[in-house]
Amino acid sequence: MKASSLQPEYLDIKTLAVYSSLSPRTLRKILSQPGGPAFYRLPGPGKIIVKRVDFDNWFSQFKHKATDFDALIVDTLKELGGAQ
């Protein structure tokens, strides 16, 4: 197996930003709030790392089905009088 095909178990903020498509600033804000994913602060310069599976589990709580979104649009249009 090539080293490039391995996915790291722990991600630093910069790598997590690429992985999640969120900015490092947004990730730091998420990690500082209660209810965010678990993370580790390493001694020394205070580097933060997140276990990929912990992030994935936390992130999955925000999953919505497309039908939920479609229903939201229809309901909104009905309220605005644009659809019957």
C-alpha positions as CSV (number, residue, x, y, z in Angstrom):
1,M,0.0,0.0,0.0
2,K,1.4,3.4,-0.9
3,A,1.9,5.9,1.9
4,S,-0.1,8.5,-0.2
5,S,-3.2,6.3,-0.1
6,L,-3.2,6.2,3.7
7,Q,-5.6,8.5,5.5
8,P,-4.3,9.8,8.8
9,E,-6.3,9.0,12.0
10,Y,-5.6,12.4,13.5
11,L,-5.8,15.7,11.6
12,D,-4.4,19.1,12.5
13,I,-6.5,22.2,11.9
14,K,-4.9,22.9,8.5
15,T,-5.5,19.3,7.3
16,L,-9.0,19.2,8.8
17,A,-9.9,22.4,6.9
18,V,-9.0,20.7,3.6
19,Y,-10.8,17.5,4.7
20,S,-14.0,19.3,5.8
21,S,-14.0,22.2,3.3
22,L,-14.3,24.6,6.3
23,S,-11.9,27.3,7.1
24,P,-9.3,27.0,9.9
25,R,-11.0,30.0,11.5
26,T,-14.4,28.3,11.4
27,L,-13.0,25.1,12.8
28,R,-11.3,26.9,15.7
29,K,-14.7,28.6,16.5
30,I,-16.5,25.2,16.3
31,L,-13.9,23.6,18.6
32,S,-14.2,26.4,21.2
33,Q,-17.9,25.9,21.6
34,P,-19.7,23.3,23.7
35,G,-21.1,20.5,21.7
36,G,-18.2,20.6,19.1
37,P,-16.1,17.5,18.2
38,A,-13.6,16.2,20.7
39,F,-10.1,17.4,20.2
40,Y,-6.6,17.2,21.7
41,R,-4.3,20.1,22.6
42,L,-0.7,19.0,22.5
43,P,1.8,20.4,25.0
44,G,4.2,23.0,23.9
45,P,2.9,25.4,21.2
46,G,-0.7,24.1,21.8
47,K,-1.2,22.4,18.5
48,I,-4.7,21.1,18.1
49,I,-5.5,17.8,16.5
50,V,-8.8,16.1,16.0
51,K,-9.5,12.4,15.5
52,R,-11.0,12.0,12.1
53,V,-13.7,9.6,13.2
54,D,-14.7,11.9,16.1
55,F,-15.1,14.8,13.6
56,D,-17.1,12.6,11.2
57,N,-19.4,11.5,14.0
58,W,-20.0,15.0,15.1
59,F,-20.4,16.3,11.5
60,S,-23.0,13.6,10.7
61,Q,-25.5,15.1,13.1
62,F,-26.1,17.9,10.5
63,K,-27.0,15.6,7.7
64,H,-30.3,16.5,6.0
65,K,-32.1,14.5,3.3
66,A,-32.8,16.3,0.0
67,T,-36.5,15.7,0.4
68,D,-36.4,17.7,3.6
69,F,-34.9,20.6,1.7
70,D,-37.4,20.2,-1.2
71,A,-40.3,20.2,1.4
72,L,-38.9,23.4,3.0
73,I,-38.9,25.2,-0.4
74,V,-42.4,24.1,-1.2
75,D,-43.7,25.2,2.3
76,T,-41.9,28.5,2.0
77,L,-43.4,29.2,-1.4
78,K,-46.8,28.3,-0.1
79,E,-46.4,30.8,2.7
80,L,-45.3,33.4,0.3
81,G,-48.3,32.6,-2.0
82,G,-46.1,31.6,-4.9
83,A,-47.2,27.9,-5.1
84,Q,-50.4,26.0,-4.5
